[in-house]
Amino acid sequence: MASPGGCEHYVRSCLLKAPCCGKLYVCRLCHDAEENHQMDRFRVSEVQCSACQTVQQAQQTCQQCQVQFGEYYCNICHLFDKDKKQYHCQPCGICRIGPREKYFHCDKCNLCLAQDLRGNHKCVENVSRQNCPVCMEDIHTSRIGAHVLPCGHLLHKTCFDSMVRTGAYRCPLCMHSAWNMEDYWDQIDVEITQTPMPTEYQGSTVKIVCNDCQAHCVVPFHVLGTKCSRCGSYNTAQEGGLIQRQQHQSDQDTENEAEADTELE
């Protein structure tokens, strides 16, 4: 439950006294994994020094043996850890990994984002208050941080990496492509060119909806993928079954009947 160096989540030299149950844990994540309730880190008022075991008011340095509990300390979040250029964002209400000057707070997303996303991201209102759509845990649980998808939704960086490794390329919430897929779409173009459909399916079309631009269109059907006629994405979904193949057959029957009538004359 405790170790002088901290835990798998944080490097610190103290234990937090949980305000809910009075038990000592290295961090709230360790507490939540063991107990059937969650610790409110903002209500933590006491800590125990891991060196001399003195229980005292939450602060950065032990009042008894002068051991530093953490290179970084926030007296709002009661976060002790090694220095990662952290800063407390007042609008977010939590500590972020910095440095501060490389990030800005988007009021609509209610989230700190990298400066290069200022004016260059899709806002999703209060997106940081949603759980990670992959693991369904608090988006702020992971110390590695969150990954912002092009659609504006968030997921843990570790969950995003895992998703990529499994070959998934769409946002679990809205199905928008999770990164620029143009090179992959070009590859599908080549494969479709090299793989003609059987005669009975040639000329068949299908109604689709594009998950990337939300266009509804009718496009040529191919088993390798259906391409959005507006944005060129293959991240599409069919709306109904094949069309035109039946019409092609009907036209063929009409032609056959016309030929038979000609022979009778």
C-alpha positions as CSV (number, residue, x, y, z in Angstrom):
1,M,0.0,0.0,0.0
2,A,3.0,2.3,0.6
3,S,6.6,2.8,-0.4
4,P,9.1,5.6,0.2
5,G,9.4,6.2,-3.6
6,G,5.7,6.5,-4.2
7,C,3.7,4.1,-6.4
8,E,3.2,3.2,-10.0
9,H,1.3,6.4,-10.6
10,Y,3.4,9.1,-8.8
11,V,6.9,9.7,-7.3
12,R,6.4,11.0,-3.8
13,S,7.6,10.6,-0.2
14,C,4.3,10.7,1.6
15,L,1.0,9.0,2.0
16,L,-2.4,10.7,1.7
17,K,-4.9,10.3,4.5
18,A,-8.2,9.6,2.8
19,P,-10.8,12.0,4.1
20,C,-13.5,9.4,3.3
21,C,-12.2,6.4,5.3
22,G,-9.1,7.7,7.1
23,K,-6.9,5.1,5.5
24,L,-3.4,5.9,4.2
25,Y,-2.6,5.5,0.5
26,V,0.2,6.8,-1.8
27,C,-2.4,8.3,-4.1
28,R,-6.1,8.5,-4.9
29,L,-5.7,6.0,-7.7
30,C,-4.3,3.4,-5.4
31,H,-7.1,4.1,-2.9
32,D,-9.8,3.8,-5.6
33,A,-8.4,0.5,-6.8
34,E,-8.6,-1.1,-3.3
35,E,-11.7,0.5,-1.9
36,N,-15.4,0.4,-3.0
37,H,-15.6,4.2,-3.1
38,Q,-13.5,7.1,-4.5
39,M,-11.2,9.5,-2.7
40,D,-11.9,13.2,-3.2
41,R,-8.4,14.6,-3.6
42,F,-9.5,18.1,-3.0
43,R,-10.6,17.3,0.5
44,V,-7.3,15.8,1.6
45,S,-6.0,17.7,4.6
46,E,-3.4,15.4,6.1
47,V,-0.5,13.3,4.9
48,Q,2.0,10.9,6.5
49,C,5.7,11.3,5.9
50,S,7.1,8.1,4.4
51,A,10.5,8.7,6.1
52,C,9.5,9.4,9.7
53,Q,5.8,8.5,9.7
54,T,4.7,11.8,11.1
55,V,1.1,12.6,10.3
56,Q,0.7,16.3,9.5
57,Q,-1.1,19.0,7.5
58,A,-0.7,18.6,3.8
59,Q,2.4,20.5,2.6
60,Q,5.4,20.1,0.4
61,T,8.0,19.4,3.1
62,C,7.8,17.3,6.2
63,Q,7.6,19.5,9.3
64,Q,9.6,16.9,11.3
65,C,12.4,15.6,9.2
66,Q,12.4,18.1,6.3
67,V,12.0,15.5,3.6
68,Q,10.5,16.9,0.5
69,F,7.3,15.0,-0.3
70,G,7.4,16.0,-4.0
71,E,9.4,18.2,-6.4
72,Y,6.0,19.5,-7.5
73,Y,3.2,20.1,-5.1
74,C,-0.3,21.6,-5.7
75,N,-2.1,22.7,-2.5
76,I,-5.5,22.6,-4.4
77,C,-5.3,19.1,-5.9
78,H,-2.9,17.9,-3.2
79,L,-0.8,16.4,-6.0
80,F,2.8,15.4,-5.1
81,D,5.1,14.2,-7.9
82,K,8.4,14.6,-9.6
83,D,8.8,17.8,-11.6
84,K,7.2,17.5,-15.1
85,K,6.6,21.3,-15.5
86,Q,3.2,20.8,-14.1
87,Y,0.8,23.8,-13.5
88,H,-2.6,24.1,-12.0
89,C,-5.2,25.4,-14.5
90,Q,-7.9,27.2,-12.6
91,P,-10.7,26.9,-15.3
92,C,-9.9,23.1,-15.7
93,G,-9.8,22.8,-11.9
94,I,-6.9,20.3,-12.1
95,C,-3.2,20.1,-12.6
96,R,-1.8,19.7,-16.1
97,I,1.6,18.6,-17.4
98,G,3.3,21.6,-18.9
99,P,5.1,23.7,-19.4
100,R,2.3,26.2,-19.0
101,E,3.4,28.5,-21.9
102,K,2.9,25.7,-24.4
103,Y,-0.8,25.3,-23.6
104,F,-3.9,27.5,-23.6
105,H,-7.3,26.9,-22.1
106,C,-10.3,26.6,-24.5
107,D,-13.4,27.8,-22.7
108,K,-15.8,25.9,-24.9
109,C,-13.9,22.6,-24.7
110,N,-13.1,23.4,-21.1
111,L,-9.7,21.9,-21.7
112,C,-6.1,22.9,-22.0
113,L,-4.8,22.3,-25.5
114,A,-1.4,22.7,-27.2
115,Q,-0.7,26.2,-28.6
116,D,-0.6,24.9,-32.2
117,L,-4.3,24.0,-31.8
118,R,-5.4,27.6,-31.0
119,G,-8.0,28.4,-33.6
120,N,-7.2,25.1,-35.3
121,H,-9.3,22.5,-33.6
122,K,-13.0,21.4,-33.5
123,C,-14.6,22.5,-30.2
124,V,-16.7,19.9,-28.4
125,E,-18.4,21.5,-25.4
126,N,-17.1,20.3,-22.1
127,V,-15.3,17.4,-23.8
128,S,-12.9,17.0,-20.8
129,R,-15.8,16.1,-18.5
130,Q,-16.5,12.9,-20.5
131,N,-14.9,9.6,-19.8
132,C,-12.4,8.0,-22.2
133,P,-14.5,6.2,-24.8
134,V,-12.1,3.3,-25.0
135,C,-11.5,2.3,-21.3
136,M,-14.6,4.2,-20.0
137,E,-12.4,5.7,-17.1
138,D,-11.9,9.3,-16.1
139,I,-10.0,11.0,-18.9
140,H,-7.8,12.6,-16.3
141,T,-6.8,9.3,-14.7
142,S,-3.8,8.6,-16.9
143,R,-0.7,10.6,-16.1
144,I,0.5,10.2,-19.7
145,G,-2.2,12.6,-20.8
146,A,-5.1,12.8,-23.3
147,H,-5.0,12.7,-27.1
148,V,-7.3,15.1,-29.0
149,L,-8.8,13.5,-32.2
150,P,-9.6,15.6,-35.3
151,C,-13.3,15.4,-34.4
152,G,-12.5,17.1,-31.0
153,H,-13.1,14.0,-28.8
154,L,-10.6,12.9,-26.2
155,L,-9.2,9.6,-25.2
156,H,-6.2,8.5,-23.2
157,K,-2.9,8.6,-25.1
158,T,-2.3,5.0,-24.1
159,C,-5.8,4.0,-25.3
160,F,-5.2,5.8,-28.6
161,D,-1.9,4.0,-29.1
162,S,-3.6,0.6,-28.3
163,M,-6.4,1.4,-30.7
164,V,-3.9,2.2,-33.5
165,R,-2.0,-1.1,-32.8
166,T,-5.3,-3.1,-33.3
167,G,-5.9,-1.4,-36.7
168,A,-8.9,0.7,-35.5
169,Y,-8.8,4.1,-37.1
170,R,-12.2,5.7,-36.1
171,C,-13.3,7.7,-33.1
172,P,-15.3,5.3,-30.8
173,L,-17.9,8.1,-30.3
174,C,-18.6,9.6,-33.7
175,M,-16.7,7.3,-36.1
176,H,-14.8,10.1,-37.7
177,S,-11.3,9.2,-38.8
178,A,-8.8,9.4,-36.0
179,W,-6.0,10.9,-38.1
180,N,-5.2,11.9,-41.7
181,M,-6.0,8.8,-43.8
182,E,-5.3,10.2,-47.3
183,D,-2.4,7.9,-48.0
184,Y,-4.6,4.9,-47.0
185,W,-7.4,6.1,-49.2
186,D,-5.0,6.3,-52.1
187,Q,-3.9,2.8,-51.5
188,I,-7.5,1.6,-51.6
189,D,-8.0,3.5,-54.9
190,V,-5.1,1.4,-56.4
191,E,-6.5,-1.9,-55.0
192,I,-9.9,-1.2,-56.4
193,T,-8.5,-0.4,-59.8
194,Q,-6.6,-3.7,-59.8
195,T,-9.7,-5.7,-58.6
196,P,-12.6,-5.4,-61.0
197,M,-16.0,-6.6,-59.7
198,P,-17.6,-9.7,-61.3
199,T,-19.8,-8.9,-64.3
200,E,-23.1,-9.3,-62.4
201,Y,-22.0,-6.5,-60.0
202,Q,-20.5,-4.1,-62.5
203,G,-22.5,-0.9,-62.6
204,S,-24.1,-1.5,-59.2
205,T,-24.3,1.4,-56.9
206,V,-25.1,1.9,-53.3
207,K,-26.3,4.7,-51.0
208,I,-23.7,5.7,-48.3
209,V,-23.2,8.1,-45.5
210,C,-19.7,9.4,-44.9
211,N,-18.4,9.4,-41.3
212,D,-15.9,12.1,-42.1
213,C,-17.9,14.8,-43.8
214,Q,-21.5,13.5,-43.2
215,A,-22.4,13.6,-46.9
216,H,-25.1,11.3,-48.2
217,C,-24.4,10.1,-51.7
218,V,-24.8,7.3,-54.3
219,V,-21.5,5.8,-55.3
220,P,-20.2,2.7,-57.2
221,F,-20.3,-0.4,-55.1
222,H,-17.1,-2.4,-54.5
223,V,-16.3,-5.0,-51.9
224,L,-13.0,-3.3,-51.0
225,G,-14.7,-0.1,-50.0
226,T,-17.2,2.7,-51.0
227,K,-15.6,6.1,-51.6
228,C,-17.4,9.3,-50.6
229,S,-17.9,11.5,-53.7
230,R,-17.5,14.7,-51.7
231,C,-14.3,14.2,-49.6
232,G,-12.8,11.1,-51.0
233,S,-12.9,9.1,-47.7
234,Y,-13.5,5.4,-47.5
235,N,-14.7,5.8,-43.9
236,T,-18.3,5.3,-45.0
237,A,-21.4,3.2,-44.2
238,Q,-24.0,1.8,-46.5
239,E,-27.6,3.0,-46.3
240,G,-29.6,0.0,-47.6
241,G,-28.7,-2.6,-50.2
242,L,-27.4,-2.5,-53.7
243,I,-29.2,-0.5,-56.3
244,Q,-29.1,-0.4,-60.1
245,R,-28.1,-4.0,-60.5
246,Q,-31.7,-5.0,-60.6
247,Q,-32.4,-2.1,-63.0
248,H,-29.5,-3.5,-65.2
249,Q,-31.2,-6.9,-65.3
250,S,-34.6,-5.3,-66.1
251,D,-33.0,-3.4,-69.0
252,Q,-31.5,-6.6,-70.2
253,D,-34.8,-8.4,-70.1
254,T,-36.4,-5.6,-72.1
255,E,-33.7,-5.8,-74.8
256,N,-34.2,-9.6,-75.0
257,E,-38.0,-9.2,-75.5
258,A,-37.4,-6.6,-78.2
259,E,-35.1,-9.0,-80.0
260,A,-37.7,-11.8,-79.7
261,D,-40.4,-9.5,-81.2
262,T,-38.1,-8.7,-84.1
263,E,-37.5,-12.4,-84.9
264,L,-41.3,-13.0,-84.9
265,E,-41.8,-10.2,-87.4
